[in-house]
Amino acid sequence: MMKRATMPHDVNNAFDVAFFFADTALAENEYLQPQKLQGLLFLAQAYYAVAFKGRKLMPAVFVADERGPLEPNVYICVVDTSDAGEE
C-alpha cells in the first residue's frame, strides 16, 4: 500500500484558527462577519506560508467563490443555511 504524502501543518484544523479569530473579535467587542472570517483564514494561511518557507498553518483547502476564498468546512458551520432555497 502506498502512503499518501501530505504537506506538514502546524495547527490541527482550520477550526482552531477560526476560533482564535472569533475569540479575538469577541474580546475586542467586535462582530466578525462570516465572509471576513473566511478572508482572515485565507490571509493567515498565505502569510504563514510566506513567513515559514511554504509550511501550511492549517490543513485547509480553500476554494474560489465569487465573494472570495472559502474554506468549505468552516463555511458550512458559520453560514446560516436554514433559509437556503427560499425566495
SEFIZA-3560 file (N, C-alpha, C; in Angstrom, 3 decimals):
REM SEFIZA-3560
<numar><xx>0.848</xx><yy>-1.175</yy><zz>0.000</zz><atom>N</atom></numar>
<numar><xx>0.000</xx><yy>0.000</yy><zz>0.000</zz><atom>CA</atom></numar>
<numar><xx>0.897</xx><yy>1.243</yy><zz>0.000</zz><atom>C</atom></numar>
<numar><xx>0.556</xx><yy>2.184</yy><zz>-0.859</zz><atom>N</atom></numar>
<numar><xx>1.338</xx><yy>3.409</yy><zz>-0.976</zz><atom>CA</atom></numar>
<numar><xx>0.868</xx><yy>4.433</yy><zz>0.044</zz><atom>C</atom></numar>
<numar><xx>1.810</xx><yy>5.010</yy><zz>0.754</zz><atom>N</atom></numar>
<numar><xx>1.477</xx><yy>6.027</yy><zz>1.757</zz><atom>CA</atom></numar>
<numar><xx>1.280</xx><yy>7.368</yy><zz>1.058</zz><atom>C</atom></numar>
<numar><xx>0.197</xx><yy>8.019</yy><zz>1.396</zz><atom>N</atom></numar>
<numar><xx>-0.122</xx><yy>9.319</yy><zz>0.804</zz><atom>CA</atom></numar>
<numar><xx>0.741</xx><yy>10.402</yy><zz>1.433</zz><atom>C</atom></numar>
<numar><xx>1.398</xx><yy>11.173</yy><zz>0.605</zz><atom>N</atom></numar>
<numar><xx>2.235</xx><yy>12.271</yy><zz>1.093</zz><atom>CA</atom></numar>
<numar><xx>1.348</xx><yy>13.470</yy><zz>1.420</zz><atom>C</atom></numar>
<numar><xx>1.537</xx><yy>14.022</yy><zz>2.583</zz><atom>N</atom></numar>
<numar><xx>0.792</xx><yy>15.220</yy><zz>2.963</zz><atom>CA</atom></numar>
<numar><xx>1.769</xx><yy>16.313</yy><zz>3.360</zz><atom>C</atom></numar>
<numar><xx>1.343</xx><yy>17.522</yy><zz>3.087</zz><atom>N</atom></numar>
<numar><xx>2.168</xx><yy>18.654</yy><zz>3.456</zz><atom>CA</atom></numar>
<numar><xx>2.034</xx><yy>18.892</yy><zz>4.961</zz><atom>C</atom></numar>
<numar><xx>3.129</xx><yy>19.097</yy><zz>5.659</zz><atom>N</atom></numar>
<numar><xx>3.045</xx><yy>19.318</yy><zz>7.109</zz><atom>CA</atom></numar>
<numar><xx>2.293</xx><yy>20.614</yy><zz>7.433</zz><atom>C</atom></numar>
<numar><xx>1.636</xx><yy>20.613</yy><zz>8.561</zz><atom>N</atom></numar>
<numar><xx>0.920</xx><yy>21.797</yy><zz>9.024</zz><atom>CA</atom></numar>
<numar><xx>1.148</xx><yy>21.933</yy><zz>10.526</zz><atom>C</atom></numar>
<numar><xx>0.931</xx><yy>23.130</yy><zz>11.059</zz><atom>N</atom></numar>
<numar><xx>1.251</xx><yy>23.402</yy><zz>12.456</zz><atom>CA</atom></numar>
<numar><xx>0.039</xx><yy>23.526</yy><zz>13.381</zz><atom>C</atom></numar>
<numar><xx>-1.160</xx><yy>23.584</yy><zz>12.837</zz><atom>N</atom></numar>
<numar><xx>-2.385</xx><yy>23.623</yy><zz>13.626</zz><atom>CA</atom></numar>
<numar><xx>-3.225</xx><yy>22.424</yy><zz>13.178</zz><atom>C</atom></numar>
<numar><xx>-3.923</xx><yy>21.790</yy><zz>14.093</zz><atom>N</atom></numar>
<numar><xx>-4.649</xx><yy>20.558</yy><zz>13.768</zz><atom>CA</atom></numar>
<numar><xx>-5.759</xx><yy>20.716</yy><zz>12.745</zz><atom>C</atom></numar>
<numar><xx>-6.446</xx><yy>21.854</yy><zz>12.769</zz><atom>N</atom></numar>
<numar><xx>-7.540</xx><yy>22.053</yy><zz>11.813</zz><atom>CA</atom></numar>
<numar><xx>-7.855</xx><yy>23.536</yy><zz>11.666</zz><atom>C</atom></numar>
<numar><xx>-8.650</xx><yy>23.849</yy><zz>10.657</zz><atom>N</atom></numar>
<numar><xx>-8.999</xx><yy>25.242</yy><zz>10.384</zz><atom>CA</atom></numar>
<numar><xx>-9.886</xx><yy>25.831</yy><zz>11.476</zz><atom>C</atom></numar>
<numar><xx>-10.605</xx><yy>24.969</yy><zz>12.189</zz><atom>N</atom></numar>
<numar><xx>-11.485</xx><yy>25.466</yy><zz>13.250</zz><atom>CA</atom></numar>
<numar><xx>-10.692</xx><yy>26.100</yy><zz>14.390</zz><atom>C</atom></numar>
<numar><xx>-9.513</xx><yy>25.568</yy><zz>14.681</zz><atom>N</atom></numar>
<numar><xx>-8.678</xx><yy>26.178</yy><zz>15.728</zz><atom>CA</atom></numar>
<numar><xx>-8.343</xx><yy>27.621</yy><zz>15.384</zz><atom>C</atom></numar>
<numar><xx>-8.018</xx><yy>27.868</yy><zz>14.136</zz><atom>N</atom></numar>
<numar><xx>-7.678</xx><yy>29.224</yy><zz>13.697</zz><atom>CA</atom></numar>
<numar><xx>-8.945</xx><yy>30.088</yy><zz>13.683</zz><atom>C</atom></numar>
<numar><xx>-10.056</xx><yy>29.536</yy><zz>13.211</zz><atom>N</atom></numar>
<numar><xx>-11.319</xx><yy>30.279</yy><zz>13.176</zz><atom>CA</atom></numar>
<numar><xx>-11.747</xx><yy>30.680</yy><zz>14.589</zz><atom>C</atom></numar>
<numar><xx>-11.620</xx><yy>29.739</yy><zz>15.539</zz><atom>N</atom></numar>
<numar><xx>-11.965</xx><yy>30.067</yy><zz>16.925</zz><atom>CA</atom></numar>
<numar><xx>-11.044</xx><yy>31.145</yy><zz>17.494</zz><atom>C</atom></numar>
<numar><xx>-9.776</xx><yy>31.116</yy><zz>17.116</zz><atom>N</atom></numar>
<numar><xx>-8.852</xx><yy>32.156</yy><zz>17.564</zz><atom>CA</atom></numar>
<numar><xx>-9.328</xx><yy>33.530</yy><zz>17.092</zz><atom>C</atom></numar>
<numar><xx>-9.667</xx><yy>33.632</yy><zz>15.801</zz><atom>N</atom></numar>
<numar><xx>-10.137</xx><yy>34.911</yy><zz>15.267</zz><atom>CA</atom></numar>
<numar><xx>-11.460</xx><yy>35.328</yy><zz>15.914</zz><atom>C</atom></numar>
<numar><xx>-12.367</xx><yy>34.375</yy><zz>16.101</zz><atom>N</atom></numar>
<numar><xx>-13.661</xx><yy>34.691</yy><zz>16.724</zz><atom>CA</atom></numar>
<numar><xx>-13.483</xx><yy>35.132</yy><zz>18.171</zz><atom>C</atom></numar>
<numar><xx>-12.634</xx><yy>34.446</yy><zz>18.909</zz><atom>N</atom></numar>
<numar><xx>-12.377</xx><yy>34.822</yy><zz>20.307</zz><atom>CA</atom></numar>
<numar><xx>-11.714</xx><yy>36.184</yy><zz>20.410</zz><atom>C</atom></numar>
<numar><xx>-10.800</xx><yy>36.466</yy><zz>19.496</zz><atom>N</atom></numar>
<numar><xx>-10.131</xx><yy>37.770</yy><zz>19.477</zz><atom>CA</atom></numar>
<numar><xx>-11.144</xx><yy>38.881</yy><zz>19.205</zz><atom>C</atom></numar>
<numar><xx>-12.027</xx><yy>38.664</yy><zz>18.239</zz><atom>N</atom></numar>
<numar><xx>-13.053</xx><yy>39.661</yy><zz>17.933</zz><atom>CA</atom></numar>
<numar><xx>-13.977</xx><yy>39.868</yy><zz>19.133</zz><atom>C</atom></numar>
<numar><xx>-14.380</xx><yy>38.770</yy><zz>19.762</zz><atom>N</atom></numar>
<numar><xx>-15.260</xx><yy>38.864</yy><zz>20.923</zz><atom>CA</atom></numar>
<numar><xx>-14.600</xx><yy>39.621</yy><zz>22.067</zz><atom>C</atom></numar>
<numar><xx>-13.321</xx><yy>39.368</yy><zz>22.286</zz><atom>N</atom></numar>
<numar><xx>-12.587</xx><yy>40.059</yy><zz>23.357</zz><atom>CA</atom></numar>
<numar><xx>-12.503</xx><yy>41.562</yy><zz>23.100</zz><atom>C</atom></numar>
<numar><xx>-12.536</xx><yy>41.943</yy><zz>21.817</zz><atom>N</atom></numar>
<numar><xx>-12.485</xx><yy>43.364</yy><zz>21.456</zz><atom>CA</atom></numar>
<numar><xx>-13.878</xx><yy>43.933</yy><zz>21.203</zz><atom>C</atom></numar>
<numar><xx>-14.902</xx><yy>43.152</yy><zz>21.598</zz><atom>N</atom></numar>
<numar><xx>-16.292</xx><yy>43.561</yy><zz>21.454</zz><atom>CA</atom></numar>
<numar><xx>-16.649</xx><yy>43.891</yy><zz>20.007</zz><atom>C</atom></numar>
<numar><xx>-16.158</xx><yy>43.074</yy><zz>19.092</zz><atom>N</atom></numar>
<numar><xx>-16.415</xx><yy>43.244</yy><zz>17.662</zz><atom>CA</atom></numar>
<numar><xx>-17.178</xx><yy>42.038</yy><zz>17.133</zz><atom>C</atom></numar>
<numar><xx>-17.969</xx><yy>42.256</yy><zz>16.095</zz><atom>N</atom></numar>
<numar><xx>-18.662</xx><yy>41.169</yy><zz>15.413</zz><atom>CA</atom></numar>
<numar><xx>-17.834</xx><yy>40.777</yy><zz>14.198</zz><atom>C</atom></numar>
<numar><xx>-17.539</xx><yy>39.514</yy><zz>14.079</zz><atom>N</atom></numar>
<numar><xx>-16.752</xx><yy>39.016</yy><zz>12.955</zz><atom>CA</atom></numar>
<numar><xx>-17.696</xx><yy>38.362</yy><zz>11.955</zz><atom>C</atom></numar>
<numar><xx>-17.914</xx><yy>39.027</yy><zz>10.826</zz><atom>N</atom></numar>
<numar><xx>-18.808</xx><yy>38.503</yy><zz>9.803</zz><atom>CA</atom></numar>
<numar><xx>-18.211</xx><yy>37.241</yy><zz>9.187</zz><atom>C</atom></numar>
<numar><xx>-19.055</xx><yy>36.284</yy><zz>8.808</zz><atom>N</atom></numar>
<numar><xx>-18.556</xx><yy>35.033</yy><zz>8.239</zz><atom>CA</atom></numar>
<numar><xx>-17.615</xx><yy>35.218</yy><zz>7.052</zz><atom>C</atom></numar>
<numar><xx>-17.942</xx><yy>36.145</yy><zz>6.162</zz><atom>N</atom></numar>
<numar><xx>-17.078</xx><yy>36.340</yy><zz>4.993</zz><atom>CA</atom></numar>
<numar><xx>-15.734</xx><yy>36.946</yy><zz>5.387</zz><atom>C</atom></numar>
<numar><xx>-15.742</xx><yy>37.802</yy><zz>6.387</zz><atom>N</atom></numar>
<numar><xx>-14.486</xx><yy>38.371</yy><zz>6.879</zz><atom>CA</atom></numar>
<numar><xx>-13.636</xx><yy>37.283</yy><zz>7.523</zz><atom>C</atom></numar>
<numar><xx>-14.277</xx><yy>36.379</yy><zz>8.253</zz><atom>N</atom></numar>
<numar><xx>-13.563</xx><yy>35.248</yy><zz>8.844</zz><atom>CA</atom></numar>
<numar><xx>-12.899</xx><yy>34.418</yy><zz>7.759</zz><atom>C</atom></numar>
<numar><xx>-13.606</xx><yy>34.168</yy><zz>6.665</zz><atom>N</atom></numar>
<numar><xx>-13.033</xx><yy>33.391</yy><zz>5.564</zz><atom>CA</atom></numar>
<numar><xx>-11.796</xx><yy>34.090</yy><zz>4.988</zz><atom>C</atom></numar>
<numar><xx>-11.894</xx><yy>35.394</yy><zz>4.822</zz><atom>N</atom></numar>
<numar><xx>-10.748</xx><yy>36.152</yy><zz>4.316</zz><atom>CA</atom></numar>
<numar><xx>-9.564</xx><yy>36.105</yy><zz>5.265</zz><atom>C</atom></numar>
<numar><xx>-9.833</xx><yy>36.203</yy><zz>6.557</zz><atom>N</atom></numar>
<numar><xx>-8.761</xx><yy>36.140</yy><zz>7.553</zz><atom>CA</atom></numar>
<numar><xx>-8.091</xx><yy>34.769</yy><zz>7.563</zz><atom>C</atom></numar>
<numar><xx>-8.879</xx><yy>33.714</yy><zz>7.422</zz><atom>N</atom></numar>
<numar><xx>-8.309</xx><yy>32.368</yy><zz>7.363</zz><atom>CA</atom></numar>
<numar><xx>-7.380</xx><yy>32.228</yy><zz>6.163</zz><atom>C</atom></numar>
<numar><xx>-7.833</xx><yy>32.723</yy><zz>5.017</zz><atom>N</atom></numar>
<numar><xx>-7.031</xx><yy>32.644</yy><zz>3.801</zz><atom>CA</atom></numar>
<numar><xx>-5.740</xx><yy>33.449</yy><zz>3.941</zz><atom>C</atom></numar>
<numar><xx>-5.857</xx><yy>34.664</yy><zz>4.453</zz><atom>N</atom></numar>
<numar><xx>-4.668</xx><yy>35.504</yy><zz>4.632</zz><atom>CA</atom></numar>
<numar><xx>-3.706</xx><yy>34.912</yy><zz>5.656</zz><atom>C</atom></numar>
<numar><xx>-4.229</xx><yy>34.322</yy><zz>6.720</zz><atom>N</atom></numar>
<numar><xx>-3.371</xx><yy>33.690</yy><zz>7.720</zz><atom>CA</atom></numar>
<numar><xx>-2.587</xx><yy>32.539</yy><zz>7.098</zz><atom>C</atom></numar>
<numar><xx>-3.265</xx><yy>31.735</yy><zz>6.294</zz><atom>N</atom></numar>
<numar><xx>-2.601</xx><yy>30.613</yy><zz>5.622</zz><atom>CA</atom></numar>
<numar><xx>-1.510</xx><yy>31.120</yy><zz>4.680</zz><atom>C</atom></numar>
<numar><xx>-1.831</xx><yy>32.145</yy><zz>3.900</zz><atom>N</atom></numar>
<numar><xx>-0.874</xx><yy>32.688</yy><zz>2.936</zz><atom>CA</atom></numar>
<numar><xx>0.325</xx><yy>33.336</yy><zz>3.642</zz><atom>C</atom></numar>
<numar><xx>0.050</xx><yy>34.141</yy><zz>4.645</zz><atom>N</atom></numar>
<numar><xx>1.126</xx><yy>34.817</yy><zz>5.370</zz><atom>CA</atom></numar>
<numar><xx>2.049</xx><yy>33.805</yy><zz>6.043</zz><atom>C</atom></numar>
<numar><xx>1.456</xx><yy>32.789</yy><zz>6.640</zz><atom>N</atom></numar>
<numar><xx>2.236</xx><yy>31.763</yy><zz>7.328</zz><atom>CA</atom></numar>
<numar><xx>3.146</xx><yy>31.034</yy><zz>6.335</zz><atom>C</atom></numar>
<numar><xx>2.611</xx><yy>30.742</yy><zz>5.157</zz><atom>N</atom></numar>
<numar><xx>3.406</xx><yy>30.055</yy><zz>4.136</zz><atom>CA</atom></numar>
<numar><xx>4.595</xx><yy>30.907</yy><zz>3.693</zz><atom>C</atom></numar>
<numar><xx>4.378</xx><yy>32.196</yy><zz>3.579</zz><atom>N</atom></numar>
<numar><xx>5.476</xx><yy>33.087</yy><zz>3.201</zz><atom>CA</atom></numar>
<numar><xx>6.505</xx><yy>33.187</yy><zz>4.324</zz><atom>C</atom></numar>
<numar><xx>6.035</xx><yy>33.336</yy><zz>5.537</zz><atom>N</atom></numar>
<numar><xx>6.933</xx><yy>33.520</yy><zz>6.683</zz><atom>CA</atom></numar>
<numar><xx>7.717</xx><yy>32.257</yy><zz>7.040</zz><atom>C</atom></numar>
<numar><xx>7.142</xx><yy>31.080</yy><zz>6.766</zz><atom>N</atom></numar>
<numar><xx>7.772</xx><yy>29.828</yy><zz>7.177</zz><atom>CA</atom></numar>
<numar><xx>8.070</xx><yy>28.893</yy><zz>6.006</zz><atom>C</atom></numar>
<numar><xx>8.570</xx><yy>29.477</yy><zz>4.937</zz><atom>N</atom></numar>
<numar><xx>9.090</xx><yy>28.731</yy><zz>3.779</zz><atom>CA</atom></numar>
<numar><xx>8.125</xx><yy>27.689</yy><zz>3.227</zz><atom>C</atom></numar>
<numar><xx>6.887</xx><yy>28.083</yy><zz>3.019</zz><atom>N</atom></numar>
<numar><xx>5.910</xx><yy>27.220</yy><zz>2.383</zz><atom>CA</atom></numar>
<numar><xx>5.148</xx><yy>26.289</yy><zz>3.300</zz><atom>C</atom></numar>
<numar><xx>5.442</xx><yy>26.323</yy><zz>4.585</zz><atom>N</atom></numar>
<numar><xx>4.702</xx><yy>25.470</yy><zz>5.535</zz><atom>CA</atom></numar>
<numar><xx>3.262</xx><yy>25.929</yy><zz>5.644</zz><atom>C</atom></numar>
<numar><xx>2.358</xx><yy>24.989</yy><zz>5.825</zz><atom>N</atom></numar>
<numar><xx>0.947</xx><yy>25.325</yy><zz>5.988</zz><atom>CA</atom></numar>
<numar><xx>0.646</xx><yy>25.564</yy><zz>7.470</zz><atom>C</atom></numar>
<numar><xx>-0.154</xx><yy>26.577</yy><zz>7.737</zz><atom>N</atom></numar>
<numar><xx>-0.607</xx><yy>26.827</yy><zz>9.094</zz><atom>CA</atom></numar>
<numar><xx>-1.627</xx><yy>25.770</yy><zz>9.509</zz><atom>C</atom></numar>
<numar><xx>-2.541</xx><yy>25.459</yy><zz>8.608</zz><atom>N</atom></numar>
<numar><xx>-3.628</xx><yy>24.522</yy><zz>8.906</zz><atom>CA</atom></numar>
<numar><xx>-3.868</xx><yy>23.613</yy><zz>7.706</zz><atom>C</atom></numar>
<numar><xx>-4.400</xx><yy>22.428</yy><zz>7.940</zz><atom>N</atom></numar>
<numar><xx>-4.694</xx><yy>21.535</yy><zz>6.820</zz><atom>CA</atom></numar>
<numar><xx>-6.012</xx><yy>21.945</yy><zz>6.154</zz><atom>C</atom></numar>
<numar><xx>-5.966</xx><yy>22.972</yy><zz>5.355</zz><atom>N</atom></numar>
<numar><xx>-7.175</xx><yy>23.506</yy><zz>4.739</zz><atom>CA</atom></numar>
<numar><xx>-6.967</xx><yy>23.668</yy><zz>3.238</zz><atom>C</atom></numar>
<numar><xx>-8.032</xx><yy>23.445</yy><zz>2.505</zz><atom>N</atom></numar>
<numar><xx>-8.030</xx><yy>23.686</yy><zz>1.064</zz><atom>CA</atom></numar>
<numar><xx>-9.084</xx><yy>24.747</yy><zz>0.811</zz><atom>C</atom></numar>
<numar><xx>-8.667</xx><yy>25.864</yy><zz>0.280</zz><atom>N</atom></numar>
<numar><xx>-9.587</xx><yy>26.953</yy><zz>0.003</zz><atom>CA</atom></numar>
<numar><xx>-10.104</xx><yy>26.835</yy><zz>-1.419</zz><atom>C</atom></numar>
<numar><xx>-11.354</xx><yy>27.176</yy><zz>-1.602</zz><atom>N</atom></numar>
<numar><xx>-11.952</xx><yy>27.168</yy><zz>-2.934</zz><atom>CA</atom></numar>
<numar><xx>-12.318</xx><yy>28.594</yy><zz>-3.314</zz><atom>C</atom></numar>
<numar><xx>-12.273</xx><yy>28.855</yy><zz>-4.609</zz><atom>N</atom></numar>
<numar><xx>-12.606</xx><yy>30.184</yy><zz>-5.108</zz><atom>CA</atom></numar>
<numar><xx>-14.126</xx><yy>30.325</yy><zz>-5.202</zz><atom>C</atom></numar>
<numar><xx>-14.610</xx><yy>31.442</yy><zz>-4.725</zz><atom>N</atom></numar>
<numar><xx>-16.032</xx><yy>31.755</yy><zz>-4.780</zz><atom>CA</atom></numar>
<numar><xx>-16.146</xx><yy>33.178</yy><zz>-5.297</zz><atom>C</atom></numar>
<numar><xx>-17.298</xx><yy>33.550</yy><zz>-5.790</zz><atom>N</atom></numar>
<numar><xx>-17.456</xx><yy>34.912</yy><zz>-6.307</zz><atom>CA</atom></numar>
<numar><xx>-17.261</xx><yy>35.966</yy><zz>-5.219</zz><atom>C</atom></numar>
<numar><xx>-17.398</xx><yy>35.584</yy><zz>-3.949</zz><atom>N</atom></numar>
<numar><xx>-17.195</xx><yy>36.516</yy><zz>-2.845</zz><atom>CA</atom></numar>
<numar><xx>-15.792</xx><yy>36.474</yy><zz>-2.279</zz><atom>C</atom></numar>
<numar><xx>-14.977</xx><yy>35.524</yy><zz>-2.743</zz><atom>N</atom></numar>
<numar><xx>-13.612</xx><yy>35.400</yy><zz>-2.250</zz><atom>CA</atom></numar>
<numar><xx>-13.303</xx><yy>33.962</yy><zz>-1.870</zz><atom>C</atom></numar>
<numar><xx>-12.137</xx><yy>33.744</yy><zz>-1.278</zz><atom>N</atom></numar>
<numar><xx>-11.746</xx><yy>32.376</yy><zz>-0.915</zz><atom>CA</atom></numar>
<numar><xx>-12.586</xx><yy>31.842</yy><zz>0.248</zz><atom>C</atom></numar>
<numar><xx>-12.903</xx><yy>30.552</yy><zz>0.177</zz><atom>N</atom></numar>
<numar><xx>-13.686</xx><yy>29.917</yy><zz>1.234</zz><atom>CA</atom></numar>
<numar><xx>-13.013</xx><yy>28.623</yy><zz>1.671</zz><atom>C</atom></numar>
<numar><xx>-13.029</xx><yy>28.382</yy><zz>2.958</zz><atom>N</atom></numar>
<numar><xx>-12.640</xx><yy>27.074</yy><zz>3.491</zz><atom>CA</atom></numar>
<numar><xx>-13.970</xx><yy>26.368</yy><zz>3.726</zz><atom>C</atom></numar>
<numar><xx>-14.301</xx><yy>25.353</yy><zz>2.924</zz><atom>N</atom></numar>
<numar><xx>-15.648</xx><yy>24.780</yy><zz>2.930</zz><atom>CA</atom></numar>
<numar><xx>-16.136</xx><yy>24.273</yy><zz>4.279</zz><atom>C</atom></numar>
<numar><xx>-15.298</xx><yy>23.635</yy><zz>5.064</zz><atom>N</atom></numar>
<numar><xx>-15.736</xx><yy>23.091</yy><zz>6.343</zz><atom>CA</atom></numar>
<numar><xx>-16.155</xx><yy>24.192</yy><zz>7.311</zz><atom>C</atom></numar>
<numar><xx>-15.359</xx><yy>25.234</yy><zz>7.392</zz><atom>N</atom></numar>
<numar><xx>-15.695</xx><yy>26.361</yy><zz>8.276</zz><atom>CA</atom></numar>
<numar><xx>-16.904</xx><yy>27.097</yy><zz>7.720</zz><atom>C</atom></numar>
<numar><xx>-16.970</xx><yy>27.249</yy><zz>6.414</zz><atom>N</atom></numar>
<numar><xx>-18.086</xx><yy>27.952</yy><zz>5.780</zz><atom>CA</atom></numar>
<numar><xx>-19.424</xx><yy>27.312</yy><zz>6.139</zz><atom>C</atom></numar>
<numar><xx>-19.496</xx><yy>25.996</yy><zz>6.045</zz><atom>N</atom></numar>
<numar><xx>-20.738</xx><yy>25.283</yy><zz>6.351</zz><atom>CA</atom></numar>
<numar><xx>-21.155</xx><yy>25.515</yy><zz>7.799</zz><atom>C</atom></numar>
<numar><xx>-20.193</xx><yy>25.624</yy><zz>8.685</zz><atom>N</atom></numar>
<numar><xx>-20.503</xx><yy>25.786</yy><zz>10.103</zz><atom>CA</atom></numar>
<numar><xx>-20.897</xx><yy>27.212</yy><zz>10.498</zz><atom>C</atom></numar>
<numar><xx>-20.383</xx><yy>28.202</yy><zz>9.810</zz><atom>N</atom></numar>
<numar><xx>-20.632</xx><yy>29.588</yy><zz>10.240</zz><atom>CA</atom></numar>
<numar><xx>-21.698</xx><yy>30.314</yy><zz>9.454</zz><atom>C</atom></numar>
<numar><xx>-22.075</xx><yy>29.792</yy><zz>8.286</zz><atom>N</atom></numar>
<numar><xx>-23.079</xx><yy>30.469</yy><zz>7.481</zz><atom>CA</atom></numar>
<numar><xx>-24.442</xx><yy>29.843</yy><zz>7.741</zz><atom>C</atom></numar>
<numar><xx>-25.417</xx><yy>30.669</yy><zz>7.970</zz><atom>N</atom></numar>
<numar><xx>-26.777</xx><yy>30.185</yy><zz>8.218</zz><atom>CA</atom></numar>
<numar><xx>-27.384</xx><yy>29.751</yy><zz>6.893</zz><atom>C</atom></numar>
<numar><xx>-27.568</xx><yy>28.461</yy><zz>6.739</zz><atom>N</atom></numar>
<numar><xx>-28.152</xx><yy>27.930</yy><zz>5.503</zz><atom>CA</atom></numar>
<numar><xx>-29.594</xx><yy>27.506</yy><zz>5.727</zz><atom>C</atom></numar>
<numar><xx>-30.202</xx><yy>27.898</yy><zz>6.817</zz><atom>N</atom></numar>
<numar><xx>-31.553</xx><yy>27.482</yy><zz>7.122</zz><atom>CA</atom></numar>
<numar><xx>-32.573</xx><yy>28.037</yy><zz>6.124</zz><atom>C</atom></numar>
<numar><xx>-32.258</xx><yy>29.168</yy><zz>5.497</zz><atom>N</atom></numar>
<numar><xx>-33.199</xx><yy>29.732</yy><zz>4.524</zz><atom>CA</atom></numar>
<numar><xx>-32.710</xx><yy>29.520</yy><zz>3.096</zz><atom>C</atom></numar>
<numar><xx>-31.787</xx><yy>28.620</yy><zz>2.877</zz><atom>N</atom></numar>
<numar><xx>-31.286</xx><yy>28.351</yy><zz>1.538</zz><atom>CA</atom></numar>
<numar><xx>-32.414</xx><yy>27.798</yy><zz>0.680</zz><atom>C</atom></numar>
<numar><xx>-32.542</xx><yy>28.325</yy><zz>-0.504</zz><atom>N</atom></numar>
<numar><xx>-33.549</xx><yy>27.847</yy><zz>-1.423</zz><atom>CA</atom></numar>
<numar><xx>-34.888</xx><yy>28.549</yy><zz>-1.288</zz><atom>C</atom></numar>
<numar><xx>-35.075</xx><yy>29.323</yy><zz>-0.241</zz><atom>N</atom></numar>
<numar><xx>-36.327</xx><yy>30.053</yy><zz>-0.081</zz><atom>CA</atom></numar>
<numar><xx>-36.244</xx><yy>31.379</yy><zz>-0.810</zz><atom>C</atom></numar>
<numar><xx>-37.333</xx><yy>31.805</yy><zz>-1.366</zz><atom>N</atom></numar>
<numar><xx>-37.336</xx><yy>33.080</yy><zz>-2.079</zz><atom>CA</atom></numar>
<numar><xx>-38.330</xx><yy>34.027</yy><zz>-1.469</zz><atom>C</atom></numar>
//
